[in-house]
Amino acid sequence: MIGNTFEALYGAILIDIGLEKAQKSIEEFILKDQINIDQIILENRDYKSELLMLFQKKRTAIVFKTLKTSHDQQEVKFSSEVFSNGKSIGKGIGSSKKAAEQDACRVVLSAT
């Protein structure tokens, strides 16, 4: 419901003053006080892409091996391991394959 209200408000402002001014007004008067951009960037950081780019610059391949480690009716867990030149360089766990790979990449990046 809040999303619909925000969309209607943005649409009204857009029609009234145009795209560029509407965007600046929304950012300045509504979003600036309500959203912490730094926190959003930190929470949505893509460790896997960062690690892949880092190793591409080094011209070194990395390989991911991801396994389901536990499975019961309550939860599923995955473990992922990152290898470079046949050597394990980081391990991670998560509730999905993607989360486990992200965690493993985070571990590698924090060690470098």
Buried (B, 14 or more C-beta within 10 A) or exposed (E): EEEEEEEEEBEEBBEEEEEEEBBEBBEEEBEEEEEEEEEEEEEEBEBBEBBBEBBEEEEEEBEBEBEEEEEEEEEBBBBBBBBBEEEEBBBBBBEEBEBBBBBBBBBBBEEE
